[in-house]
Amino acid sequence: MPEPLLDIRGLCKRFGGLRATDDVSLTLFPGEIHAVIGPNGAGKTTLIAQIAGELAPDSGQVLLDGAEITRLSSAARAARGLVRSFQITSVFPDFSALDNVALAVQAHAGHSFRFWRPAARDPALREPARARLAEMGLAARADVPAGALSHGERRTLELAMALAAAPRALLLDEPLAGMGPEESAQMIRLLAGLKGRFGVLLVEHDMDAVFALADRVSVLEYGRVIAAGTPEEVRRDPLARAAYLGEDEAA
């Protein structure tokens, strides 16, 4: 087995008497998709926020390539290749799709946003941005304001922006949220194309997507990992079925 790209060890986070994450440990290996599932309130988004550096854990460790990054800022983690795509789209609606991705390229290069000089006019930013849009199937929508894109296109644009940050590990928080069947199928195809290129930690409610994409699955309930394994192992696990998959133990 290769060494983990991302190694989460015993993360705990409490809010008063609530244990949002309770001794959570999991690994992400290079090139795999590891899905995290669980009912609402299970602690999934809190876990992702701690891994991304947006929320400090009370205890535990986050390691990237064997180096501890637990106390690093989210920006410092992104600079090392740990990139999060948000559950709620976070694009600039008045900027074109190309401008949005070019700004992401610019941010990754370490430059401040120069809003008075659109980033998309700079060839050093424009060409990689166009490449990311083409990769995500949005080349024909490059000049469309992000606010005029469909919901699925905005989610795809956000993924293109994440790829513009040259990630080694991607944290994806419900990329299919709010999508219809056709848009969901397209996003699943795009995510499948990332397998083998990046490690992807995927939080997702769509079980068809999870079982189509994931190499491994971890199930959270009340902040704890109650089951983990391959998709088939998790399907057969009685705790996972009772907690989230909607089947009783005899199913």
Secondary structure, 3 states (H helix, E strand, C coil): CCCCCEEEEEEEEEECCEEEEEEEEEEECCCCEEEEECCCCCCHHHHHHHHHCCCCCCEEEEEECCEECCCCCHHHHHHCCEEEECCCCCCCCCCEHHHHHHHHHHHHCCCCCCCCCCHHHCHHHHHHHHHHHHHCCCHHHCCCEHHHCCHHHHHHHHHHHHHHCCCCEEEEECCCCCCCHHHHHHHHHHHHHHECCEEEEEECCCHHHHHHHCCEEEEEECCEEEEEECHHHHHHCHHHHHHHHCCCCCC
